[in-house]
């Protein structure tokens, strides 16, 4: 006996799984959530600019990002091959940044 099987697709309605039975109960639980002062202070410490900057400086280099940068530099080199290297002399954005830095006194000797 040979039984020929054919593929059949059944589409189910998507569902969302929540730990609360209704959205209203979730909203009530979220609004009634009271963080202790120590949790609040911990969150502020973790989100401070100095802490984020320190973590960013101490973070190891990302190999994928390094590879992406190397490929971009190689593409620029191949694209500009046989030409004089481009400069930002006629770039209006670079000029605006230069003038802004000049006005703010970044070029003054300290």
C-alpha positions, -999 to 999 in steps of 0.1 A, spaced: 0 0 0 14 34 -10 0 65 7 10 97 -11 15 126 13 12 162 4 23 192 23 -4 212 41 0 245 58 -21 255 87 -19 292 97 -26 299 134 -36 332 148 -6 349 165 -8 351 203 9 372 229 20 357 262 20 380 292 25 372 329 -7 392 337 -41 381 324 -50 415 311 -33 447 300 -52 466 327 -37 444 354 -2 449 340 -7 487 340 -19 486 376 10 464 387 35 487 368 20 519 382 21 505 418 57 494 415 77 512 441 115 511 438 136 514 469 158 544 471 189 522 468 176 508 435 169 543 422 204 555 432 219 524 416 201 532 383 213 568 384 249 557 390 248 532 361 233 559 338 257 587 347 278 601 319 311 595 337 303 559 343 292 553 307 323 570 294 346 549 317 329 517 306 332 527 269 369 535 273 376 501 290 355 481 266 376 458 244 377 464 206 350 447 186 365 425 159 335 429 136 337 467 139 374 467 132 369 445 102 341 468 89 364 499 94 393 481 75 370 472 46 357 508 44 393 522 44 402 497 17 372 507 -4 381 544 0 417 536 -11 406 517 -41 380 543 -51 407 571 -49 434 551 -66 453 571 -91 439 604 -78 451 630 -54 438 624 -19 407 643 -11 408 670 15 380 688 34 391 722 21 358 727 2 337 709 27 312 734 42 305 713 72 342 711 80 345 749 77 315 754 100 331 732 126 364 750 122 348 784 126 328 772 156 359 758 173 378 791 165 350 812 181 349 790 212 386 794 217 398 758 212 429 770 193 442 793 221 474 783 238 469 773 274 
